[in-house]
Amino acid sequence: MAIELKPDIKIRVVDKAELRRKLEEQDALTGFVPDRTVTPQKLREMMLADGVRPEDNLASRDIIRMREGE
């Protein structure tokens, strides 16, 4: 299956080392400390404990809103 690119889409090459450095810099500015030991199950438990309701579909709803330009 071939993927047909739209003519208005521009492909950009990203320096991954530079991107990683910028993301680490942003994490430091915001105080975010990644926990590399967290599993998907543990993350779900943490989100539920913080009051996130899966039935609200917050992430999906925002993705759909961005796509449809709402």
N, C-alpha and C positions, 0 to 999 in steps of 0.2 A: 504494500500500500504506500503510495507516494504522498508526500505532504506538499500541498500547493500553497506557497506563500502569497499573501496579498501584496500588491505592489507598494502599498503605503507603509508596510512594516519594514523597519530598518533593523538589521542584525548588528549588534555591537559586541565587540570582543572585550572581555573584562579581565583585568589582572587579578587573579584570585588572591594572591598574597596581599595586594593593596586593599582589596575588599575586606579580607579577614582582619587586617590591621584597623581599618575604619570601623568595622563592627565591634571589635574589642575596645576601641576608643569610646564608642557610643555606650557600650555596656558599662565602662568605667564611669562615664559622666552621669549615667542614670542610676548607678549603684547595683546594677543587675549582676548577679553571680550565678553562672550556669552550674547546674548540678548534673554532672555526667553519669551519675548512678541511677537517676530516675528512669523507671520503666514506663511504658504506656499505661499499664494498669495503675501504677502508683500516681501518675499524673492525673488520671481520671478520679482517683480517690481524693487527691489534693483539691482538684477543681470542685468536686461535690462538697467537700468540707468548707470551701470558700463561698459556697452558695450558688455556683453555676448550675443552672438547670438545663440538662441535655435537650429537653423538649423545646427549649427556646430557639435552638439552632442559630445561635448568634453569629458564628463564623459563616455558615452557609448563607444566612440572610444578607450579611454584608457583601459577600461575593456576588450574589444575585443582584443586589442593588447597584453595585459598581458596574456589572455587565449591562444592565438595562438602563443605566443612567437616571435612576430615580432621584 
